[in-house]
Amino acid sequence: MGFPTGDDLANAKMWMNGKIIPWADAKVHVLTHALHYGSGVFEGIRAYATEDGPAIFRLDDHMERFLLSGKVYGMEYPHTREELSEACKAVVRENGLASAYIRPIAYYGYGRLGVHPSGLPIEVAVGAWEWGSYLGDEALEKGVRVALSPWRRIPPDALPVSAKACGQYLSSILGTMSVKKNGFHEALFLDHNGNVSEGSGENIFIIKDNVILTPHTGSSILEGITRDSVMTIARDLGYEVREKTLVMGDVFGADEAFFTGTAAEVTPIREVEYRTIGSGEPGPVTREIQTVYLDAVRGRRPEYASWLTRVAPRTKTVEEAA
């Protein structure tokens, strides 16, 4: 599934600058600052169907990072954290979605051009739609083929990698375009020192001798919320998890490997640079972590219930109830 179309589009809703509006009315001017300079920040959040209705996964943590990203780029949001969290619930509720991908975005708006954004309005919007497996329908089950991006990750002294900023994803676009034309599912990026960093929109983990390894923050990674969730789950399962510098030899010699991300969830990696990882099939550690994670986000693991924020059902208006 993707963006709403046809009759669904006619009924779809967005939250923009404090109001629920028709999806088709969520527009910006072509001279909007963010369109020219990438001066925006965003989040990717998922809501999952549970026995108690849709629930948003780690909403508080996503809102914390959304606020941090805006602060890094000098944005003073015209809405409180609570209002933004409610906006995320509202777009799921108003669109009648049982599960959804939620995209909050804040950006410097229309007023003038020029690199310095002082005085420009801060626009904030939130959309939600149904979105299946980010890397393809078979990705979660069979794993993906990965190739090295010819482009490096941005060094931490060039841009603040802790912020999830729009312009920073230009390197991801270049990397994925390069590898997909050669038939691969996803790109793997090295950092400015030539060490393993991350995918275009995912963190990477490898497994060697039942020890789970992942690049540390010095390797120009975004500290993913799914990454943190997986590290917690793995440790709860009794695995040793280490954050360290990884080189490509570590990846090629791994017993298993997988990507994590809000969109990608826990996606096994079966091949990197034409080299088979392990047996070429998703391994037992990957499968165990993936199973627990997918159970947790759907409310089937009470030990992780605090990660879920329930979306209350929509209340009918007086006119609708009549």
C-alpha positions in Angstrom: 0.0 0.0 0.0 1.1 3.6 -0.6 -0.5 7.1 -0.5 -4.3 7.1 -0.7 -5.8 7.3 -4.2 -9.3 7.4 -5.6 -12.1 7.3 -3.1 -9.6 6.8 -0.3 -7.9 10.1 -1.3 -11.2 11.9 -1.1 -11.6 10.9 2.5 -7.9 11.0 3.6 -6.8 13.5 6.2 -3.6 15.3 7.2 -2.6 17.3 10.3 -1.0 20.6 9.3 -0.1 23.5 11.5 -2.5 22.5 14.2 -5.5 21.5 12.2 -6.9 18.3 10.6 -7.3 19.1 6.9 -8.1 17.2 3.7 -5.1 15.3 2.4 -5.2 17.1 -1.0 -5.0 20.5 0.8 -1.6 19.9 2.4 0.4 22.1 0.1 3.5 24.3 0.1 4.7 27.1 -2.1 7.4 26.3 -4.7 9.6 29.0 -3.1 9.4 27.3 0.4 12.9 27.5 2.0 13.0 23.8 2.8 12.3 22.8 -0.8 15.5 24.7 -1.9 17.9 24.0 1.0 16.6 20.8 2.7 16.0 22.8 5.9 13.5 20.4 7.5 13.5 17.6 10.0 11.3 14.6 10.2 10.4 11.3 11.9 9.3 7.9 10.7 6.9 6.2 13.1 4.8 3.1 12.9 1.4 2.2 14.4 0.5 -1.5 14.5 -2.8 -3.3 14.8 -3.2 -4.9 18.2 -6.0 -6.6 20.1 -6.8 -3.2 21.6 -6.8 -1.3 18.3 -4.0 0.6 16.7 -1.0 1.4 18.9 2.0 3.6 18.0 5.4 2.2 18.7 7.7 4.2 21.0 5.9 7.5 20.3 7.5 9.3 23.2 11.0 8.5 22.0 10.2 9.6 18.4 8.8 12.8 19.7 11.9 13.4 21.8 14.1 13.0 18.7 11.8 15.1 16.6 12.2 17.9 19.1 16.0 17.4 19.3 16.3 17.5 15.5 14.4 20.8 15.4 16.5 22.3 18.2 19.7 21.4 16.4 18.5 23.4 13.3 17.2 26.3 15.4 13.5 25.6 15.0 11.1 26.7 17.6 8.0 24.6 17.0 4.7 26.4 17.4 3.3 23.3 19.0 4.0 21.5 22.3 5.3 17.9 22.5 1.9 16.8 23.7 0.2 18.5 20.7 2.5 16.8 18.3 2.0 13.4 19.9 -1.8 14.0 19.7 -1.4 14.9 16.0 0.2 11.5 15.4 -2.7 9.7 17.0 -5.2 11.9 15.2 -4.0 11.1 11.7 -4.2 7.4 12.4 -7.7 7.8 13.9 -9.1 10.2 11.4 -8.0 8.0 8.5 -9.4 4.9 10.1 -6.1 3.0 9.9 -5.6 -0.2 11.8 -1.8 0.0 11.1 0.1 2.9 9.6 3.4 4.6 8.8 3.3 8.1 10.4 5.5 10.9 9.1 5.8 14.1 11.1 7.8 16.9 9.4 8.9 20.4 10.4 10.5 22.8 8.0 11.4 26.4 7.3 8.5 27.8 5.3 7.7 30.5 2.7 8.8 34.1 3.1 12.2 34.6 1.3 15.2 32.7 0.0 18.7 32.9 1.2 20.6 30.3 3.2 20.0 31.9 6.6 16.4 31.1 7.7 16.0 33.8 10.4 12.4 35.0 10.6 10.8 32.3 8.4 7.8 30.5 9.7 8.1 27.0 11.1 5.6 24.8 9.4 4.7 21.4 10.9 2.7 18.6 9.3 1.9 14.9 10.1 0.6 12.4 7.6 -0.2 8.7 8.0 -0.9 5.9 5.4 -0.6 2.1 5.1 2.9 1.0 4.1 4.0 -2.5 3.9 7.6 -3.9 4.0 10.0 -1.1 3.1 12.5 -3.3 1.3 9.9 -5.5 -0.5 7.3 -8.2 0.4 9.9 -11.0 0.7 12.5 -9.0 2.6 11.4 -9.9 6.1 11.2 -13.6 5.2 14.1 -14.2 2.8 16.4 -11.3 3.5 18.0 -8.8 1.1 20.9 -8.4 -1.2 23.2 -5.4 -0.3 26.0 -3.6 -2.1 28.4 -0.8 -1.0 27.4 2.7 -1.8 30.1 4.6 -3.7 29.2 7.6 -1.5 30.4 7.8 2.2 28.3 8.8 5.1 28.6 12.5 6.2 31.3 12.9 8.9 30.0 14.0 12.3 32.0 17.3 12.1 30.3 18.2 8.8 26.6 17.8 9.9 25.1 16.8 13.2 24.3 13.1 12.5 22.1 12.9 15.7 19.5 15.0 13.9 17.1 13.4 11.4 17.2 16.2 8.9 15.8 16.2 5.3 18.9 17.4 3.5 21.1 14.7 5.1 19.3 12.0 3.2 20.6 13.2 -0.2 23.6 10.8 0.3 21.1 8.0 0.9 19.3 8.9 -2.4 22.6 8.7 -4.3 23.6 5.4 -2.7 20.4 3.6 -3.3 20.2 4.8 -6.9 23.7 3.4 -7.5 23.0 0.0 -6.1 19.5 -0.6 -7.2 20.4 -0.1 -10.9 22.6 -3.2 -10.4 19.8 -5.3 -8.9 20.5 -4.9 -5.2 17.8 -4.2 -2.6 19.8 -1.8 -0.4 23.0 0.2 0.0 25.5 -0.1 2.8 27.5 3.0 3.6 31.0 3.4 5.0 31.9 6.3 7.3 34.5 9.0 6.6 37.2 6.6 7.9 36.2 3.7 5.7 34.5 1.8 8.5 31.0 0.3 8.3 28.3 2.9 9.1 24.7 2.1 8.2 22.2 1.5 5.4 20.4 4.3 3.5 17.7 4.4 6.2 18.6 1.6 8.5 21.1 0.5 11.2 23.1 -2.7 10.6 23.9 -5.5 13.0 26.1 -8.5 12.4 26.3 -11.7 14.5 29.6 -13.7 15.0 29.8 -16.6 17.4 26.4 -15.6 19.0 27.7 -12.1 19.8 25.8 -9.3 18.3 27.8 -6.4 17.0 26.7 -3.0 15.6 28.6 0.2 14.7 29.0 2.8 17.5 27.8 6.4 17.2 31.3 7.5 16.1 30.7 5.8 12.7 28.2 8.5 11.6 25.1 6.5 12.4 21.7 7.8 13.4 20.9 6.3 16.8 17.8 4.5 15.6 14.9 3.8 17.9 14.4 0.4 16.4 18.2 -0.2 16.9 17.7 0.6 20.6 14.7 -1.7 20.8 16.5 -4.6 19.2 19.5 -4.1 21.5 17.2 -4.2 24.5 15.4 -7.3 23.2 18.7 -9.1 22.4 20.1 -8.5 25.9 16.8 -9.6 27.4 17.2 -12.8 25.4 20.6 -13.3 26.9 22.8 -12.3 24.0 25.9 -10.1 24.4 25.6 -6.9 22.4 28.6 -4.7 21.6 28.8 -1.3 19.9 32.2 -1.1 18.1 34.1 -0.1 15.0 33.3 -2.6 12.2 35.1 -3.0 8.9 33.9 -4.8 5.8 35.9 -7.9 6.7 33.7 -8.2 9.8 30.6 -8.1 7.6 31.9 -10.7 5.1 32.9 -13.0 7.9 29.6 -12.7 9.8 27.4 -15.7 10.6 24.3 -13.5 10.2 23.4 -9.9 9.5 20.3 -7.8 9.6 19.1 -4.2 9.2 16.8 -2.4 11.6 14.6 0.6 11.1 11.1 1.9 11.6 10.3 1.2 8.0 12.5 -1.8 7.5 11.7 -3.3 11.0 14.1 -6.3 11.3 15.2 -7.3 7.9 17.7 -10.2 7.4 20.7 -9.6 5.0 21.5 -12.6 2.9 24.3 -11.2 0.7 26.7 -8.3 0.7 28.8 -7.4 -2.4 28.0 -10.7 -4.0 29.3 -12.5 -0.9 26.8 -14.8 0.9 26.3 -14.1 4.6 26.4 -17.3 6.6 24.3 -20.0 5.0 22.5 -17.4 2.8 19.3 -17.9 4.8 18.2 -15.8 7.7 19.9 -17.2 10.8 18.5 -18.4 14.1 19.5 -15.4 16.1 18.1 -13.0 13.5 14.9 -15.0 13.4 14.5 -15.0 17.2 15.0 -11.3 17.5 12.8 -10.6 14.6 10.0 -12.7 16.1 10.2 -11.0 19.5 10.3 -7.6 17.9 7.3 -8.2 15.7 5.4 -9.6 18.6 6.3 -6.6 20.8 5.1 -4.0 18.3 1.8 -5.8 18.0 1.2 -6.0 21.7 1.9 -9.7 22.1 4.8 -9.2 24.6 3.6 -7.7 27.9 7.2 -7.0 29.0 7.4 -4.4 26.3 3.9 -2.9 26.7 5.3 0.4 27.8 6.6 0.9 24.2 3.1 1.2 22.9 0.8 4.2 22.9 -2.8 3.2 22.1 -4.8 5.3 19.6 -8.3 5.8 21.0 -11.1 5.2 18.5 -12.6 8.2 16.8 -15.7 9.7 18.4 -18.5 10.5 16.0 -19.6 14.1 15.7 -23.2 15.1 16.5 -24.0 15.3 12.8 -22.5 11.8 12.1 -24.4 10.3 15.0 -27.7 11.7 13.9 
